[in-house]
Amino acid sequence: GARVFEQDEQVSSLGGFVQAGYRLDARWRLDAGLRHDVLHFEVTDRYQDDGDDSGRLRFRAWSPSLSLSHALASAVAYASYGRSFETPSTTELANPDGSGGFNRALRPQIADQYELGLRHGQGPLWAELALFHIELKDELLPFERDAFPGRTFYANAGRSSRRGLEMALAWRLRPGLSLDLAYTWSDFVFEHFVDAGGADFAGRRLPGIPPHFAHLGMSLESAQGLAARLEASYSGTLYADNDNAVGVASHRVVNLRFSRPFRLGDHRLRPFFGINNLLDEDYFSNVRINAFGGRHFEPAPQRHVYAGLHWSFAPAM
């Protein structure tokens, strides 16, 4: 079709940081850091039938961090604070009116994160537990417009809060048999967000994020090298839009994989075979947030199999 858009984009970044750690005694340790970033975005509009949209943007921010940890008998407990700074990418800076140049109204998102945690990592068992609370300002959220189907634009979401729990465990039950488990609880809501159309989403859940997500994996390997891996995941219900009017059902997915290595002289072969979506679950592999016309859903494949061969060659020296 006819050319409607052409531009060159250039991004440069400069950052510096300092980190320091101090051991208070045999068990207590204090760590701190400070970072400063400056980013320059420049766009040269080469399609000027609708005007010259060339321009520049500059973002800068300080990002401090602080952590206090205490060593226990076989674990480490810690408390930390950190600030993060995320600028929009050049893709996210696309103008919602469809013209070239950058969306100058879009701002970087700033996050202040507080965390309490416990880590254990001795012997056959590794475990981690963390409680977190994050306050975000100007969070970047995607949306679509009916005038430009298939294109995604971004807007800042005022303020939102995220609190939750993360836990993970890896356990070697015996030689050749291991188990891993992860679980996340998320309570992410808008505190203050009024979009360009005047809709107020305060108190709504952030779209695209399930309140519960869990993963379970089990690996088994025989003395002859035959390996099997079983993975199961659960994703809770979530929303596809800021207003929480479009719900996405929870789903469970199970995958199974086998492999076995062989050696033929200098050649190493590992054929593998797997079944994805073993239970033939109907679910969506991708959800387009705030999509135009209700086009939120991209269905995942049903039960399917795959096979392959990994080959490597290592000649003797």
HUQUI-V395698 format. One record per residue. N is the residue number from 1. SS is DSSP state (H for helix, E for strand, C for the rest). PHI is phi in degrees with one decimal (* if undefined). PSI is psi in degrees with one decimal (999 if undefined). Layout:
# HUQUI-V395698
N_SS_PHI_PSI, N_SS_PHI_PSI
This chain:
# HUQUI-V395698
1_C_*_-178.8, 2_C_-69.6_146.2, 3_C_-69.6_131.3, 4_C_-127.7_-2.7, 5_C_-158.9_130.4, 6_C_-160.8_124.4, 7_E_-158.0_154.6, 8_E_-106.2_135.5, 9_E_-122.3_136.4, 10_E_-133.5_133.6, 11_E_-127.4_132.3, 12_E_-129.4_144.0, 13_E_-136.0_146.5, 14_E_-138.3_127.5, 15_E_-142.6_153.3, 16_E_-142.8_148.8, 17_E_-147.1_158.5, 18_E_-134.3_138.6, 19_E_-129.8_146.2, 20_E_-146.8_145.2, 21_E_-132.4_143.3, 22_E_-138.0_124.0, 23_E_-88.1_112.3, 24_C_-69.9_-41.3, 25_C_-158.5_-160.3, 26_C_-65.5_-22.9, 27_C_-115.6_-25.7, 28_E_-102.3_139.4, 29_E_-141.0_139.6, 30_E_-119.1_129.1, 31_E_-125.7_144.2, 32_E_-145.6_155.4, 33_E_-153.7_158.2, 34_E_-147.5_131.3, 35_E_-131.4_144.9, 36_E_-129.4_130.2, 37_E_-124.4_141.8, 38_E_-131.0_126.1, 39_E_-125.2_136.5, 40_E_-117.1_128.7, 41_E_-114.1_131.4, 42_E_-133.8_134.4, 43_E_-126.7_135.7, 44_E_-114.3_113.0, 45_E_-80.6_117.9, 46_C_-105.9_4.4, 47_C_-122.1_100.9, 48_C_-112.5_19.8, 49_C_-63.2_-25.8, 50_C_-107.8_20.4, 51_C_105.2_165.3, 52_C_-91.5_112.9, 53_C_-103.7_20.1, 54_C_-62.7_153.7, 55_E_176.0_179.4, 56_E_-135.2_150.3, 57_E_-133.6_150.4, 58_E_-137.6_130.4, 59_E_-125.4_142.9, 60_E_-149.9_151.4, 61_E_-164.4_152.7, 62_E_-98.5_139.5, 63_E_-131.4_99.7, 64_E_-89.4_160.8, 65_E_-148.6_151.2, 66_E_-151.4_135.9, 67_E_-144.2_138.7, 68_E_-124.1_125.8, 69_E_-126.3_152.9, 70_E_-134.8_123.5, 71_E_-83.1_127.1, 72_C_-101.9_-168.7, 73_C_-59.6_-48.2, 74_C_-135.9_20.3, 75_E_-149.4_172.4, 76_E_-130.7_126.5, 77_E_-103.5_145.1, 78_E_-148.1_158.1, 79_E_-134.1_136.5, 80_E_-145.2_157.3, 81_E_-136.2_141.4, 82_E_-154.5_148.2, 83_E_-114.3_134.4, 84_E_-120.3_155.2, 85_E_-134.2_117.8, 86_E_-127.1_116.2, 87_C_-84.0_156.6, 88_C_-65.0_149.5, 89_C_-79.2_170.8, 90_C_-63.2_-33.7, 91_C_-66.6_-41.9, 92_C_-69.7_-20.7, 93_C_-82.9_6.1, 94_C_-58.3_139.1, 95_C_-72.6_127.6, 96_C_-63.7_-17.2, 97_C_-83.7_2.0, 98_C_85.9_-5.6, 99_C_-79.6_175.9, 100_C_-80.0_-167.6, 101_C_77.3_-164.1, 102_C_-112.8_151.1, 103_C_-78.0_99.0, 104_C_-72.7_-11.7, 105_C_-81.5_-13.4, 106_C_-81.3_132.7, 107_C_-115.9_159.2, 108_C_-66.5_154.3, 109_E_-96.2_140.6, 110_E_-118.9_133.1, 111_E_-128.0_132.4, 112_E_-109.2_118.7, 113_E_-117.6_132.0, 114_E_-117.3_136.1, 115_E_-144.6_140.0, 116_E_-121.1_134.8, 117_E_-152.1_169.3, 118_E_-143.7_129.8, 119_E_-124.7_136.4, 120_E_-127.5_131.7, 121_E_-150.8_53.3, 122_E_-125.0_146.7, 123_C_67.3_-148.3, 124_C_-80.0_-2.5, 125_E_-118.0_129.4, 126_E_-123.2_132.4, 127_E_-145.1_151.3, 128_E_-147.7_138.1, 129_E_-135.0_133.3, 130_E_-142.6_135.6, 131_E_-109.8_134.1, 132_E_-137.9_154.5, 133_E_-140.0_127.1, 134_E_-127.1_130.7, 135_E_-107.5_118.7, 136_E_-110.8_139.7, 137_E_-119.4_133.3, 138_C_60.8_43.3, 139_C_-59.5_140.6, 140_E_-86.6_120.5, 141_E_-126.6_140.1, 142_E_-83.1_154.8, 143_E_-155.7_165.5, 144_C_-123.3_159.8, 145_C_-123.5_143.0, 146_H_-64.3_-25.4, 147_H_-74.8_-17.0, 148_H_-135.2_68.9, 149_C_-60.8_138.9, 150_C_89.3_-10.9, 151_C_-100.8_144.4, 152_C_-113.5_132.8, 153_E_-119.7_172.2, 154_E_-134.2_149.5, 155_E_-139.0_157.3, 156_E_-83.8_143.4, 157_C_-108.4_32.5, 158_C_63.7_-113.1, 159_E_-129.4_143.5, 160_E_-143.1_157.2, 161_E_-122.9_144.0, 162_E_-130.6_122.2, 163_E_-131.2_149.2, 164_E_-177.8_-173.2, 165_E_-136.9_137.1, 166_E_-127.8_135.5, 167_E_-140.1_146.4, 168_E_-146.5_149.3, 169_E_-147.6_135.8, 170_E_-130.7_126.4, 171_E_-135.3_120.8, 172_E_-90.6_100.4, 173_E_-66.9_-41.1, 174_E_-163.7_169.8, 175_C_-56.0_125.0, 176_C_91.1_-7.4, 177_E_-130.8_122.2, 178_E_-138.9_156.0, 179_E_-132.7_137.4, 180_E_-133.8_144.2, 181_E_-142.7_139.6, 182_E_-142.4_144.0, 183_E_-145.5_139.8, 184_E_-132.8_129.7, 185_E_-109.8_129.0, 186_E_-128.5_129.5, 187_E_-125.0_88.4, 188_E_-112.3_119.0, 189_E_-136.1_154.5, 190_E_-78.0_129.7, 191_E_-91.0_-40.0, 192_E_-151.4_116.7, 193_C_-159.9_109.6, 194_E_-117.9_117.9, 195_C_-78.8_-179.2, 196_C_-63.4_-24.7, 197_C_-86.3_0.1, 198_C_91.3_1.2, 199_C_-74.1_133.4, 200_E_-101.9_120.1, 201_C_-109.4_16.4, 202_C_-57.2_132.9, 203_C_89.2_-11.0, 204_C_-79.3_154.2, 205_E_-77.1_147.3, 206_C_-65.8_133.7, 207_C_-72.5_155.5, 208_C_83.9_-0.5, 209_C_-124.3_116.6, 210_C_-75.5_146.5, 211_C_-68.3_-25.3, 212_E_-131.5_132.5, 213_E_-142.6_132.8, 214_E_-137.4_148.5, 215_E_-138.3_134.5, 216_E_-130.8_130.5, 217_E_-134.5_145.4, 218_E_-136.7_130.3, 219_E_-120.0_137.1, 220_E_-134.3_131.5, 221_E_-136.9_127.9, 222_C_-84.1_170.1, 223_C_-64.5_-25.2, 224_C_-83.5_-4.4, 225_C_99.4_-4.3, 226_C_-66.8_123.5, 227_E_-119.7_140.7, 228_E_-131.6_141.7, 229_E_-135.3_121.7, 230_E_-112.8_128.0, 231_E_-129.0_136.0, 232_E_-133.0_137.4, 233_E_-134.2_150.0, 234_E_-129.2_131.7, 235_E_-124.4_125.0, 236_C_-75.4_178.3, 237_C_-64.2_148.8, 238_E_-146.6_177.6, 239_E_-116.0_149.4, 240_C_-102.1_-0.5, 241_C_-144.5_161.9, 242_C_-62.8_-31.9, 243_C_-82.4_-2.7, 244_C_59.2_31.0, 245_C_-89.4_-21.7, 246_C_-113.6_110.2, 247_E_-94.1_151.5, 248_E_-121.3_124.0, 249_C_-67.4_154.7, 250_C_-69.4_161.9, 251_E_-153.6_159.2, 252_E_-127.6_133.0, 253_E_-129.1_132.9, 254_E_-121.9_130.8, 255_E_-124.1_147.9, 256_E_-135.3_138.0, 257_E_-142.7_141.3, 258_E_-127.0_148.5, 259_E_-156.8_158.2, 260_E_-151.7_130.9, 261_E_-87.9_149.3, 262_E_-134.2_152.4, 263_E_-128.2_125.2, 264_E_-123.8_93.6, 265_C_64.0_-120.8, 266_C_-87.3_1.4, 267_E_-100.6_136.7, 268_E_-118.5_122.1, 269_E_-117.8_139.8, 270_E_-138.0_90.8, 271_E_-72.2_147.3, 272_E_-140.5_155.0, 273_E_-145.9_139.2, 274_E_-149.0_160.7, 275_E_-127.2_118.6, 276_E_-99.6_147.6, 277_C_54.6_55.3, 278_C_-56.1_-36.3, 279_C_-90.0_7.2, 280_C_57.1_47.9, 281_C_-75.8_138.1, 282_C_-88.3_117.6, 283_C_-157.1_175.3, 284_E_-107.3_125.0, 285_E_-77.3_-22.3, 286_E_-147.6_140.5, 287_E_-122.3_119.6, 288_C_-83.2_114.9, 289_C_-75.0_131.3, 290_C_55.4_39.8, 291_C_-72.1_148.9, 292_H_-73.0_143.0, 293_H_67.9_20.6, 294_H_73.3_15.9, 295_C_-86.6_56.9, 296_C_-82.3_-26.1, 297_E_-107.7_134.1, 298_E_-123.4_105.7, 299_E_-67.9_148.5, 300_C_-86.8_158.6, 301_C_-62.8_150.1, 302_C_-76.5_-168.5, 303_C_-53.6_130.4, 304_E_-149.1_154.8, 305_E_-115.8_157.3, 306_E_-148.4_157.7, 307_E_-149.0_154.0, 308_E_-164.8_178.8, 309_E_-140.2_125.6, 310_E_-100.6_124.7, 311_E_-126.1_134.9, 312_E_-136.9_151.1, 313_E_-126.9_121.6, 314_C_-131.8_90.5, 315_C_-67.2_144.7, 316_C_-67.6_140.1, 317_C_-89.7_999
